[in-house]
Amino acid sequence: AKNARILRDKKPESIPALSFTSDATAVGDGIMTMSLMPTNSVEYIVKQMVSDGVRSFIIMAPDSNSGKIMAGTAKDAATIYNVPLSGIFYYTEQNAESIKIHYRIHKNYQKQHH
């Protein structure tokens, strides 16, 4: 991604470039990608969940830039496909306790609201 951003900033505007990056922040201004963007996969997964009858879901994503991008995409897809979110939780990567805490918070919320 870093090389694609450097290329985008240095190449002549009249010459497009094809990159293999999957970093959405590196494409644009004449830089295109041959990779599948992870956000496309997230939207497809939400669409498939809806067609499988899922009525709501939670998003658990790492507390990082990419986690927030992916969670935002899932949230947008939930709106597009009219499926309610039960929550969005960001966990600390490589910290299983962080995931357990968010699970317990969600479980307690579910008990109180159902």
C-alpha positions as CSV (number, residue, x, y, z in Angstrom):
1,A,0.0,0.0,0.0
2,K,2.8,2.4,0.8
3,N,4.4,1.9,-2.6
4,A,1.0,2.4,-4.3
5,R,0.5,5.7,-2.4
6,I,4.0,6.8,-3.4
7,L,3.3,5.9,-7.0
8,R,0.0,7.8,-6.9
9,D,1.8,10.9,-5.6
10,K,4.7,10.7,-8.1
11,K,3.3,9.4,-11.4
12,P,2.2,11.7,-14.2
13,E,-1.6,12.3,-14.0
14,S,-2.1,11.2,-17.6
15,I,-0.8,7.7,-16.9
16,P,-3.0,5.3,-15.0
17,A,-1.4,2.6,-12.9
18,L,-2.6,-0.9,-11.9
19,S,-1.6,-2.0,-8.4
20,F,-2.1,-5.2,-6.5
21,T,-2.9,-3.5,-3.2
22,S,-6.1,-4.2,-1.2
23,D,-5.7,-1.0,0.8
24,A,-8.6,1.3,-0.2
25,T,-6.6,4.4,0.9
26,A,-4.0,3.7,-1.7
27,V,-6.3,3.7,-4.8
28,G,-7.7,6.6,-6.6
29,D,-6.2,9.5,-8.6
30,G,-5.2,7.1,-11.4
31,I,-4.3,4.1,-9.2
32,M,-6.5,1.1,-9.7
33,T,-6.3,-2.3,-8.1
34,M,-6.6,-5.8,-9.3
35,S,-7.2,-7.1,-5.7
36,L,-10.6,-7.7,-4.2
37,M,-11.2,-5.1,-1.6
38,P,-12.0,-6.5,1.8
39,T,-14.9,-4.1,2.1
40,N,-16.5,-5.8,-0.9
41,S,-16.3,-9.1,1.0
42,V,-17.9,-7.6,4.1
43,E,-20.9,-6.3,2.1
44,Y,-21.3,-9.6,0.4
45,I,-21.3,-11.4,3.7
46,V,-24.0,-9.2,5.1
47,K,-26.0,-9.6,2.0
48,Q,-25.7,-13.4,2.3
49,M,-26.6,-13.3,6.0
50,V,-29.8,-11.5,5.1
51,S,-30.7,-14.1,2.4
52,D,-30.0,-16.8,5.0
53,G,-32.6,-15.3,7.3
54,V,-30.4,-13.5,9.8
55,R,-32.6,-10.9,11.6
56,S,-29.8,-9.0,13.4
57,F,-26.1,-9.2,14.2
58,I,-23.3,-7.7,16.1
59,I,-20.0,-6.5,14.7
60,M,-16.8,-7.4,16.5
61,A,-13.7,-5.7,15.0
62,P,-10.2,-5.0,16.1
63,D,-9.7,-1.5,17.5
64,S,-7.5,-0.4,14.5
65,N,-7.9,1.7,11.4
66,S,-8.7,-1.3,9.3
67,G,-11.1,-2.7,11.9
68,K,-13.0,0.6,11.9
69,I,-13.2,0.7,8.1
70,M,-14.5,-2.9,8.0
71,A,-17.0,-2.3,10.8
72,G,-18.2,0.9,9.1
73,T,-18.7,-1.1,5.9
74,A,-20.7,-3.7,7.7
75,K,-22.8,-1.0,9.4
76,D,-23.5,0.6,6.0
77,A,-24.4,-2.8,4.5
78,A,-26.7,-3.5,7.4
79,T,-28.5,-0.3,6.5
80,I,-28.6,-1.1,2.8
81,Y,-30.0,-4.6,3.4
82,N,-32.3,-3.4,6.3
83,V,-30.9,-5.7,9.0
84,P,-30.6,-4.2,12.5
85,L,-27.3,-4.2,14.3
86,S,-27.3,-5.4,17.9
87,G,-24.0,-3.6,18.6
88,I,-20.5,-2.7,17.4
89,F,-17.6,-3.7,19.6
90,Y,-14.0,-3.0,19.1
91,Y,-11.5,-5.3,20.8
92,T,-7.8,-5.0,21.5
93,E,-6.0,-7.2,19.0
94,Q,-4.2,-10.2,20.5
95,N,-6.1,-9.8,23.8
96,A,-8.6,-12.6,24.3
97,E,-9.8,-10.9,27.5
98,S,-10.9,-7.9,25.5
99,I,-13.1,-10.1,23.3
100,K,-14.6,-11.8,26.4
101,I,-15.4,-8.5,28.0
102,H,-17.3,-7.3,25.0
103,Y,-19.1,-10.7,24.7
104,R,-20.3,-10.3,28.4
105,I,-21.4,-6.7,27.8
106,H,-23.5,-7.8,24.8
107,K,-24.9,-10.9,26.6
108,N,-26.0,-8.7,29.5
109,Y,-27.6,-6.1,27.1
110,Q,-29.5,-8.9,25.4
111,K,-30.9,-10.2,28.7
112,Q,-32.1,-6.7,29.6
113,H,-33.7,-5.9,26.3
114,H,-35.3,-9.2,25.3
